[in-house]
Amino acid sequence: METLLNQRVFSIKTLVEGENKIMKNIAVIGSGLQAKRRIPIIKESKNTNLKIVTAENIYKAEVLAKKFDCEAAAGWKDVVQRDDIDIVLVLTPPNSHAEISINAMNSGKHVLCEKPLCRTIDEADQMLKASKLNNKILKCGFNHRHHPAVKEAKRLLDKGLIGNPLFGRCNYGICGRPEYETEWRANPDLAAGGQFLEQGIHAIDLFRWFMGEIVEVSSMNSIQYFKNQPMEDNGMAIFRMKSGATASVHASLTHWKNLFNFEVYGEDGYLQVNGLGSSYGTEKLIFGKRDFDAPFNYHVTEYRGGDISWKEEWDEFIKSIDENREPLGNGDDGLASLKVALASYEAEKKGKVIKI
């Protein structure tokens, strides 16, 4: 009887300790669009507790805090040092990504930092150094890896169903807005780059994930319509992978409708992801096989409903912390994609192919 009682007490104690271990307090730094996307996911999670939201302007933080029942604050320096915070989300413009992330990791916090990871290679190196020195996870916000069509395409590729990749294409466009020219995204003191880096870096990350490291880049970018600001509204690049495969990217603010199209063609077939849901249209995966003799034949899968990529990315991040492992789309991926994007700008400036 005593043995059973002791076992029961031990089991209850273990359960409570386990629950305490996985419940994590979250600080969200930034109260813009990304905060509005990510905070509902945090609130829905069983393992995370939204503790505080901050902004430069306390009013913006208070609006979100009231809606999501948490604390509000202006600034971030005191928040990232708090003992009751386990994870910091850095959802500010890129000019502050490195400083906030490094301070958070030096204070013992895991960090999810929005893409692009930062503005320079040196900043990224310092972020990775802080992650390793403090044994804290640094994740870059690459939610596109978690779209169901993209995940299934990667699974089919890894199974060898299209053979070795030969080339890829990605067109990623939105309809720009008149007020864009006054936003932080058009301010070179705050942003890391223009539209090519802002959306194109997602394509860069996906091509690295699907096709391997990029070793050469040639690029052209320009300001074609939104001329009252200094950042490119259109950017195009061609990449060569270490394998010899090639890929192209076009990121645009002048597409006049939202578009996402990602394609990889291999020796034995092809994969196409069209749409991201919502204003980008129904998310679809098209899978076709090479066949020289039969009629054209391909399989289409539609993924309807809301955008689940944000939740899937968050769940993966939390799981990586619990399992003490690198997350999908980690700091190294953020650095590698940033190198490619910055090399693309160098290629445009110098008018030649840049080796990475």
Backbone torsions as a table, in degrees:
resi	resn	phi	psi	omega
1	MET	NA	-46.7	179.4
2	GLU	-63.3	-37.9	179.4
3	THR	-63.5	-43.9	179.2
4	LEU	-63.4	-39.6	178.9
5	LEU	-64.0	-43.4	178.5
6	ASN	-62.4	-39.9	179.1
7	GLN	-64.1	-39.5	-178.8
8	ARG	-66.8	-43.4	178.3
9	VAL	-61.5	-43.0	179.2
10	PHE	-62.0	-41.7	-178.5
11	SER	-65.0	-42.7	179.4
12	ILE	-64.5	-43.0	179.2
13	LYS	-60.9	-43.7	179.9
14	THR	-63.2	-41.0	-179.6
15	LEU	-63.1	-45.8	-179.7
16	VAL	-63.5	-43.5	178.7
17	GLU	-62.9	-39.0	178.6
18	GLY	-63.6	-41.7	178.8
19	GLU	-65.0	-40.8	178.9
20	ASN	-65.1	-33.1	-178.1
21	LYS	-68.3	-40.3	-174.4
22	ILE	-89.2	-18.1	176.8
23	MET	-75.7	122.0	-173.7
24	LYS	-123.3	135.7	177.9
25	ASN	-88.9	134.1	-171.4
26	ILE	-115.0	136.0	169.5
27	ALA	-113.2	126.6	178.1
28	VAL	-104.9	118.2	179.5
29	ILE	-100.2	109.1	-176.3
30	GLY	117.1	139.6	-175.3
31	SER	-127.2	30.6	-179.2
32	GLY	-93.3	-151.7	-175.8
33	LEU	-59.6	-43.9	-177.2
34	GLN	-65.8	-35.1	176.2
35	ALA	-62.7	-41.8	179.4
36	LYS	-65.8	-28.2	177.2
37	ARG	-78.5	-41.1	-170.2
38	ARG	-89.4	-31.0	-176.7
39	ILE	-60.7	-43.7	178.2
40	PRO	-57.8	-33.3	178.4
41	ILE	-66.5	-42.5	177.9
42	ILE	-61.0	-43.1	-178.3
43	LYS	-65.6	-32.1	-178.8
44	GLU	-79.0	-20.7	-175.8
45	SER	-72.7	140.5	179.0
46	LYS	-76.0	-20.4	-170.4
47	ASN	-105.8	1.7	-176.9
48	THR	-132.1	147.1	-179.5
49	ASN	-126.6	118.5	178.1
50	LEU	-72.1	112.0	-175.6
51	LYS	-92.5	-43.6	-172.9
52	ILE	-157.0	146.7	173.9
53	VAL	-121.6	136.9	179.8
54	THR	-125.2	160.2	174.8
55	ALA	-156.2	163.3	173.4
56	GLU	-62.3	-39.4	178.2
57	ASN	-98.8	113.4	-176.2
58	ILE	-57.3	-31.1	-179.5
59	TYR	-60.8	-43.3	179.9
60	LYS	-63.0	-39.4	178.2
61	ALA	-66.6	-39.5	-177.7
62	GLU	-66.5	-34.1	177.7
63	VAL	-60.9	-47.9	178.9
64	LEU	-68.8	-41.0	-178.7
65	ALA	-60.7	-41.2	178.3
66	LYS	-65.1	-40.8	-178.7
67	LYS	-67.5	-37.2	-173.8
68	PHE	-111.1	12.9	170.8
69	ASP	57.5	63.0	177.3
70	CYS	-148.0	-179.4	177.8
71	GLU	-77.5	160.9	175.4
72	ALA	-130.3	149.7	178.1
73	ALA	-154.4	159.2	172.7
74	ALA	-101.3	136.0	-178.4
75	GLY	82.1	179.1	-173.9
76	TRP	-134.7	-19.1	-169.7
77	LYS	-61.2	-43.9	178.2
78	ASP	-69.9	-34.6	-175.1
79	VAL	-65.6	-45.1	-175.4
80	VAL	-70.1	-12.9	178.9
81	GLN	-95.2	-5.0	-177.1
82	ARG	-66.4	139.0	-179.4
83	ASP	-71.9	-20.8	-177.8
84	ASP	-92.7	14.5	176.3
85	ILE	-112.1	131.5	179.6
86	ASP	-105.0	-33.5	-174.9
87	ILE	-134.7	138.5	176.6
88	VAL	-118.0	127.7	172.5
89	LEU	-99.2	122.8	-179.0
90	VAL	-100.5	102.5	-174.5
91	LEU	-120.9	38.6	-179.3
92	THR	-102.0	173.6	171.9
93	PRO	-59.3	154.9	-172.7
94	PRO	-59.3	-23.2	-176.8
95	ASN	-64.3	-20.6	-179.8
96	SER	-109.1	0.5	-177.0
97	HIS	-56.4	-49.9	-173.9
98	ALA	-65.4	-48.2	-176.2
99	GLU	-61.1	-46.4	-179.2
100	ILE	-66.1	-46.6	-177.1
101	SER	-62.4	-44.9	-179.1
102	ILE	-63.9	-45.1	178.1
103	ASN	-62.2	-39.6	179.6
104	ALA	-65.0	-46.0	-179.6
105	MET	-68.1	-37.0	175.7
106	ASN	-65.5	-20.4	177.1
107	SER	-96.6	11.4	173.6
108	GLY	86.9	22.4	-178.1
109	LYS	-108.0	143.3	167.3
110	HIS	-76.2	152.3	-173.4
111	VAL	-133.1	131.7	163.7
112	LEU	-110.5	115.9	-177.0
113	CYS	-112.3	130.5	179.7
114	GLU	-60.5	155.0	173.5
115	LYS	-77.0	155.2	-14.0
116	PRO	-65.8	155.4	-174.8
117	LEU	-53.1	-39.2	-179.9
118	CYS	-170.8	-159.9	-175.6
119	ARG	-103.6	-27.6	-174.1
120	THR	-133.2	161.6	177.5
121	ILE	-65.0	-38.9	179.6
122	ASP	-62.6	-42.8	177.1
123	GLU	-60.5	-43.7	179.8
124	ALA	-63.2	-42.1	178.2
125	ASP	-59.3	-41.5	179.7
126	GLN	-66.9	-36.0	177.0
127	MET	-65.3	-43.5	179.2
128	LEU	-67.5	-36.8	177.4
129	LYS	-61.8	-43.4	178.7
130	ALA	-64.9	-37.6	178.6
131	SER	-62.1	-47.3	-178.2
132	LYS	-71.2	-41.5	-178.2
133	LEU	-62.0	-38.1	-176.4
134	ASN	-99.0	1.3	-178.3
135	ASN	54.0	45.7	178.9
136	LYS	-119.6	145.2	-176.7
137	ILE	-79.6	133.5	174.5
138	LEU	-117.8	118.0	178.9
139	LYS	-117.2	140.4	175.1
140	CYS	-96.9	141.6	-175.7
141	GLY	-74.9	79.5	177.1
142	PHE	-109.3	70.4	-175.7
143	ASN	-67.2	-19.1	-177.9
144	HIS	-63.4	-25.0	175.4
145	ARG	-62.2	-19.5	-172.9
146	HIS	-104.3	5.1	170.4
147	HIS	-67.7	135.8	-173.2
148	PRO	-59.3	-36.9	178.9
149	ALA	-67.2	-38.9	178.7
150	VAL	-66.6	-44.3	179.6
151	LYS	-61.8	-41.8	179.7
152	GLU	-69.5	-37.8	176.3
153	ALA	-60.6	-42.4	178.4
154	LYS	-64.0	-38.6	178.8
155	ARG	-63.5	-43.6	179.4
156	LEU	-65.5	-39.3	177.1
157	LEU	-62.2	-46.6	-177.8
158	ASP	-65.5	-26.2	176.3
159	LYS	-77.4	-6.4	178.3
160	GLY	82.9	17.5	-173.1
161	LEU	-75.6	-15.6	173.8
162	ILE	-116.0	7.4	-179.7
163	GLY	73.2	-167.5	179.4
164	ASN	-67.9	132.9	179.5
165	PRO	-61.8	139.2	178.2
166	LEU	-106.2	-45.9	178.6
167	PHE	-158.2	163.5	178.1
168	GLY	-142.5	161.8	176.6
169	ARG	-141.2	146.1	172.2
170	CYS	-143.6	126.4	171.4
171	ASN	-114.9	124.6	-175.9
172	TYR	-134.7	106.3	-173.8
173	GLY	-134.7	152.6	173.4
174	ILE	-136.6	166.8	173.4
175	CYS	-90.3	111.9	178.4
176	GLY	-63.9	165.3	-177.4
177	ARG	-123.4	149.1	-177.2
178	PRO	-54.9	-38.3	-177.8
179	GLU	-73.1	-8.1	179.1
180	TYR	-53.3	-37.2	-175.1
181	GLU	-66.4	-13.8	178.3
182	THR	-107.4	-0.3	-177.7
183	GLU	-83.3	167.4	179.4
184	TRP	-62.7	-27.8	-178.9
185	ARG	-64.1	-19.3	178.8
186	ALA	-101.9	11.0	-178.0
187	ASN	-109.4	110.9	-176.7
188	PRO	-64.8	-16.3	176.5
189	ASP	-77.1	-17.9	-177.1
190	LEU	-113.1	-37.8	-175.8
191	ALA	-90.2	158.0	177.6
192	ALA	-87.2	-21.5	-179.0
193	GLY	-177.0	-177.6	179.8
194	GLY	-87.2	-149.7	-174.0
195	GLN	-63.7	-32.1	179.6
196	PHE	-60.4	-42.5	179.4
197	LEU	-79.9	-38.5	-174.9
198	GLU	-60.5	-51.2	177.6
199	GLN	-103.5	-33.2	-176.5
200	GLY	-62.3	-25.9	-178.5
201	ILE	-65.9	-25.6	173.8
202	HIS	-64.1	-43.0	178.9
203	ALA	-65.3	-41.0	177.3
204	ILE	-58.4	-46.8	179.5
205	ASP	-61.4	-42.1	-179.6
206	LEU	-67.0	-40.2	178.6
207	PHE	-64.6	-38.9	175.5
208	ARG	-61.7	-42.2	-177.7
209	TRP	-67.1	-41.1	-177.1
210	PHE	-83.3	-37.2	-165.6
211	MET	-121.3	-2.6	177.9
212	GLY	98.6	-178.5	-173.4
213	GLU	-66.8	142.4	176.9
214	ILE	-90.6	129.0	-174.7
215	VAL	-117.0	-15.3	178.0
216	GLU	-141.8	147.6	179.2
217	VAL	-145.9	140.3	170.7
218	SER	-128.5	142.6	-170.8
219	SER	-150.0	153.1	168.5
220	MET	-137.4	129.7	173.9
221	ASN	-137.3	159.6	-173.3
222	SER	-159.4	162.6	172.1
223	ILE	-104.6	104.6	-171.6
224	GLN	-105.5	-28.8	-176.4
225	TYR	-130.4	-48.4	-179.1
226	PHE	-85.4	78.9	-168.1
227	LYS	-90.1	-5.3	179.5
228	ASN	-92.2	34.0	176.8
229	GLN	-159.5	161.0	-170.0
230	PRO	-97.2	5.8	-174.3
231	MET	-102.2	143.3	-177.0
232	GLU	-62.0	137.9	174.0
233	ASP	-98.7	-8.5	174.1
234	ASN	-140.7	135.0	176.4
235	GLY	-141.4	135.3	177.9
236	MET	-127.8	142.1	178.8
237	ALA	-146.4	152.0	172.7
238	ILE	-120.3	132.4	-178.3
239	PHE	-116.8	149.6	167.5
240	ARG	-118.1	130.9	179.1
241	MET	-88.1	166.1	178.2
242	LYS	-58.8	-30.4	-179.6
243	SER	-73.7	-15.9	-174.3
244	GLY	102.8	-13.2	176.7
245	ALA	-65.7	158.8	-179.4
246	THR	-126.6	160.7	179.0
247	ALA	-153.3	155.1	177.8
248	SER	-130.4	149.7	179.8
249	VAL	-133.2	137.1	168.4
250	HIS	-129.3	118.5	175.5
251	ALA	-114.3	129.7	-169.4
252	SER	-142.1	141.7	170.0
253	LEU	-95.6	-3.9	-174.6
254	THR	-116.2	32.1	177.6
255	HIS	-79.9	-21.3	177.6
256	TRP	68.5	0.7	165.6
257	LYS	-154.3	151.2	-178.6
258	ASN	-69.6	136.4	-176.7
259	LEU	-145.4	135.3	168.3
260	PHE	-138.5	122.1	178.2
261	ASN	-140.6	118.7	-177.5
262	PHE	-127.2	125.7	-174.5
263	GLU	-133.6	141.3	171.9
264	VAL	-132.9	126.5	-179.6
265	TYR	-112.5	127.9	-179.3
266	GLY	-115.4	-176.4	-178.9
267	GLU	-63.8	-28.6	-172.9
268	ASP	-116.8	0.0	-177.9
269	GLY	170.5	-165.9	-176.3
270	TYR	-148.7	160.1	177.6
271	LEU	-133.0	132.4	177.3
272	GLN	-130.4	131.6	172.4
273	VAL	-113.4	119.6	-179.8
274	ASN	-119.2	130.4	177.5
275	GLY	82.2	155.2	177.0
276	LEU	-129.2	16.7	-174.2
277	GLY	83.6	175.2	176.8
278	SER	53.1	-131.8	-175.0
279	SER	-69.8	-11.7	177.9
280	TYR	-87.6	-2.3	-179.1
281	GLY	90.6	163.5	-178.6
282	THR	-55.1	131.7	179.3
283	GLU	-72.7	126.9	-176.5
284	LYS	-132.9	144.9	170.7
285	LEU	-116.6	124.3	175.7
286	ILE	-110.5	124.9	-177.7
287	PHE	-123.6	118.0	179.7
288	GLY	-128.5	152.2	179.4
289	LYS	-110.5	147.4	173.3
290	ARG	-69.1	130.7	176.9
291	ASP	-152.3	107.7	-175.5
292	PHE	-73.0	-19.5	-170.9
293	ASP	-108.6	-32.8	-174.5
294	ALA	-87.1	165.4	173.8
295	PRO	-62.8	158.7	178.0
296	PHE	-58.1	132.3	-176.4
297	ASN	-145.4	130.9	178.4
298	TYR	-151.9	162.4	-177.6
299	HIS	-114.9	132.8	-179.3
300	VAL	-116.4	129.4	173.8
301	THR	-119.5	128.6	176.9
302	GLU	-102.7	136.9	177.9
303	TYR	-113.4	98.7	-174.4
304	ARG	-93.8	169.1	-179.1
305	GLY	99.3	-169.6	-176.5
306	GLY	-75.1	174.4	179.8
307	ASP	-79.5	109.2	-178.1
308	ILE	-96.1	2.0	-174.2
309	SER	-64.2	-35.1	-178.4
310	TRP	-66.0	-43.0	178.2
311	LYS	-66.4	-44.2	-179.4
312	GLU	-61.8	-40.5	179.0
313	GLU	-65.8	-43.5	179.7
314	TRP	-62.5	-44.8	179.4
315	ASP	-60.9	-40.6	178.5
316	GLU	-64.7	-41.1	179.1
317	PHE	-61.7	-49.2	-179.7
318	ILE	-63.2	-40.3	178.7
319	LYS	-63.6	-37.9	179.5
320	SER	-65.6	-34.0	176.6
321	ILE	-67.6	-46.7	-180.0
322	ASP	-61.2	-34.6	-177.0
323	GLU	-95.5	0.8	179.0
324	ASN	52.2	54.9	179.5
325	ARG	-138.9	168.7	177.0
326	GLU	-70.9	139.3	177.5
327	PRO	-82.1	166.3	173.2
328	LEU	-72.4	123.4	-174.9
329	GLY	79.2	59.8	-173.8
330	ASN	-90.4	-170.6	-179.2
331	GLY	-61.7	-36.3	177.9
332	ASP	-62.9	-39.4	176.8
333	ASP	-65.2	-38.9	177.3
334	GLY	-62.1	-42.3	178.2
335	LEU	-65.4	-46.7	-177.3
336	ALA	-61.2	-42.4	179.6
337	SER	-68.6	-37.3	177.0
338	LEU	-63.0	-40.8	177.8
339	LYS	-58.0	-42.6	-179.2
340	VAL	-66.6	-44.1	-179.6
341	ALA	-62.9	-44.2	179.7
342	LEU	-68.6	-34.5	175.4
343	ALA	-65.2	-33.1	177.0
344	SER	-63.4	-41.4	176.6
345	TYR	-64.8	-38.3	178.1
346	GLU	-65.1	-39.8	179.0
347	ALA	-62.6	-40.7	177.1
348	GLU	-64.1	-44.2	-176.6
349	LYS	-65.3	-41.6	-176.3
350	LYS	-91.5	-13.5	178.8
351	GLY	67.8	36.3	-179.7
352	LYS	-151.4	168.6	177.2
353	VAL	-74.0	133.1	-179.7
354	ILE	-108.6	129.6	174.8
355	LYS	-88.5	139.1	-176.8
356	ILE	-105.5	NA	NA
